[in-house]
Amino acid sequence: MWRDTWRHLRRHRLAMAGASVLVLLLLAALTAPLLAPQSPLTQNLYQRLLPPSTEHLFGTDEFGRDIFSRLLFGARISLRIGLVAIAVALTAGTLLGLLAGYRGGWVDTLVMRAMDILLAFPSILLAIAIVAVIGPGIDNVMVAISIVMVPQYARLVRASVLTVREAAYVEAARALGAGHLRIVFASVLPNCMAPLVVQSTLSLGTAILDAAGLSFLGLGAQPPTPEWGAMLSGGRELLLTAPWVMTFPGLAILLVVLALNLFGDGLRDALDPRRATS
């Protein structure tokens, strides 16, 4: 199935363009200490608010720090926040969805009503409330985003489990004496992976965007951490006098979220079962 998916994905030009951008971003983040011309934290007030030039590719900010260097190191932080938050939400949501869909009854009702309560709040407002309670910081932002995204995975997995739990191969596993855990993780979960992969790809862009939004509001990364949302917040008062301070972090967020959405759309089309039967 995955070989067939890759073959169709390669034909999707926008998806491959998004994948190329993501690979370049990942390489830039991994090699940031080698690529960055200066330290992202070093201040030089004699070079504050310099426009883009050959010496400072993206200019400098109000403290004379090289914006290009800060963007490279900021990619590390943004990707780490997104990947960790999605991994935690995916794990918790998958387990809850498997439990609710497979057991049914009062367990299903209890889990789904809890998910409905979380979904009743706008995601960004719920994340703000969680961070306001537990305190600002990168780690707390990851916790907040994880909690906000758990219901998406729980409902998605539950819907898939309800579709496959009465399938012939599941009944065959029961007839052969397989235990519940073996049935769930060997027969049911593998058939829920395709929508989970697509949802994780699309949610990664949302997680990075939410993290930037929380940092912009002062609830995420704290100065002088080179996080993209915090860089946007620091440059908002300089938009007219030094627009490059805010423009380049905004373009970085735009580019990575767009690339993830393009790749996720292509992956969804490649994994669409209707394509396989057409």
N, C-alpha and C positions, 0 to 999 in steps of 0.2 A: 504493500500500500504506500509506504513512504517513498519507494523508488518511483512509483507512478506519480505521486504528488510532486516530487522534485522535477520530474520531466515536464509536467504541466506548469509548474511554477517558473521554470526557466523561460517559458514562452511569454510570461507576463512581464512586459517591459517596465511598467511602473513599479511592480513589486521588486524586480531586480535592481532598479535604480535606488529604491529605498534600502534594500539590503546592502548595496554598495556604500551608501552613506553611513549606515550603521557600522559596517566593518571598518571604514576609515575612522569613524568617531571612536570606536573601541580601541583601535591601534593608537590613535592620538592620546587617549586617556592612559593606556598602558605605558606609553613611552613619553609621558609628559615631562619627567625630569630631564630627558634628553633633548626634547624639542623646544622646551621653554627657554627663551633667551635670557630671562631674569627670574629671580625668585618671585612667587606670587604675593609675598608678604612684605618685601623690601620697599620702604617708603623713601621718596626723594622729592622733597617739596620744591626743589629748584626745577624739577621737570614736571610739575603738576599741570594737568589739562593740556598736554601736548597733542596736536592732531595726528592722525595716522601718517607714518613716514617709514622710510627704510629702516630706521633705528627702532622705532616702535610701530609694528605693523598695524595694530589697531588703536594706537594712541595710548595715552596714560589717563588715569583717573584723578580725582581731586587730591589724592595723596602721592601722586607721582608713580604709582604702581603700574607696571606694564599690563595692559588689558588682555593682550594675547596670551601671556603666561597665565593669567588668572582664569581665562576661559579653558585652557588645557587642563589645569588642575580642577577647575569646577566641573568638567566633564566626569572626572572620577567620582566626585561627590554625588552628582545628579544620577549617574548610572548606579552607584551603590545604593542610594535611597530607593530608586525604582526597582532594582532587582531584588533587594532584601524584602521590601514591602510586598511585592508580588509573590515571592516565594512563600512568605508566611501566610498571606491571604489564600494562596492556592492550596497549601497544605491543610490549613484549618477548614476552608470552605469545602474541599474535596471530602475530608473525613465526615464533616457534618452532613453533606449531601448524600454520601454513601449510607450513613446511618439512617437518615430520614427516609430515603427512597427504598432501601432494602427492608428495613423493619416495618415501616408503615405504622398505622394505628396512632396511639397517643404520642409515641416518640416523634413521628412525622409531624404531628400537629404542634408539639412543643417547639421543635427546632424551627419549623417554618414560621410560626408566629413570632419567635425571637428575631428571625431574619426580616420579617415584615416591619417590626418596630424599628430596626436599623434603617430600612429602606424608606421609612416614613419621613426621615430627615434629609434635607439636601446634603449631599456628600461633603461639600466643602465646608458647610456650616457645622456639620457633625465633627469633621476633622479639627476645625478651629476650636470647638468646645472641648474636645479631648485634650488637645495641646494646652489649652488654657488651664485645664485642671491639673495635668501632670507636669506642666512646665515646658518652656521652649527648649529647642535643641534638636540636632539631627536625629538622634536615636528616638526621641519622642515623636518626631514627625513620621518616622518609619512605622512606629506603633500605631499612630492615628490612621495613617493611610491603609495599613493592613486591616484594621478593624472595619474601616469604611468599605473595603472591597470584599470582605468575606461573604456577604450575602449574594453577590453576583455569582461566585463560584458555587456556593451551596445550592442555589436554585438551579443553576445550569446542570450540575452533577445529578441532583435529584431528578430532574426531568429526564436525563439520559438513563438513569437507573430504572425509572418507572417503565421506560420503553423496552429495556433489555432483560429485566429480571425474570420475565416469564418466557424468554426465548428458549428454543429447543436445546441449544448447547448448555444453557444453565440448568434446565431440567435433566439433561444427561449427566451433568456433573453431580447433581443431587442423587440421581439414581445410582451412580457409582460410589456413593458414600462420602463425597467430599464435604468437609466442614464448611461452616458459614464464612470463616475468614478466607479460606481457599477459594470459595466461589466468588466472594466479593472482589478479592485482589487479583485473581487469576482469570476469571471469566467475565466479570461485570466491568471492573475499572478499565481494562484495556480498550473496551468499546466506547468509553467516554473520553478517550484521550484527544481525539481530533478537535472537538469543540473547545476543550480546555486549552490546547495549544494556541488556537486562534484567539480566544479570549485573553490569554496571558499576554500575547503580543500586542493586542490593542490596549489592554489595561496598563501596560508598561508606559506608554506615552501619557496616559491620564495620570499615573502616579508621579511621573517627572513633572508634569504641569502642576499638579496639586502641591507638590513639594516646593516648587518655585513660588507658587502663590502664597504658601504659608511663610516662606522666607521673606517674601516681599512685604508681608504684614508684620515682620519682626518676630514671628513665632517659630521660625525654623533655624537655619544656620545663623550664627551670631558673628558680627564683625570680629576679626578681619578675615573670616573664612571665605575663600573664593567660590561661593556657590552662586549659580546663575540668578536665582531669584533675589538673593541679597544684593548682588551687583546691580540688578534692575532698581531695587529700592534705593540704593545709594546714588544712582544717577538720575533719579526722577526730577530733582530740582535743577539739574544741569541740561535739561533737554533742549533749551533754546541756545544756551551759550556753548555747550560742549556735547552735542548730540551723540557722538560716538561712544560716550561712556555708557549710555543706555541702549543704543542701537545694536551693538554687537552681542551683548548677552541676550537681548530679545530675539535676534536672528538665530542664535544658537538653539534656544528653546524651540522656536518655530521649525527649524530644520530637523531636529531630532524627533519631534512629535509628528511632523509630516512624514518623515521617513518610516517611522513605526506604523503609522496608519496605512501608508501605501503597501508596506510589506504585509501587514495584517490582512488587508483587503485581498491581496493576491493569494495569501495562504488560505483564506476562507474559500475563495473560488476554487483553489486546487484541491481542497479537502471536501468540497461539496459532493455528497453522494449522488445527487441528481446528475452531476457531470459524468460520474462513472457509469451511470446507466444509460446515458444519452448516446 
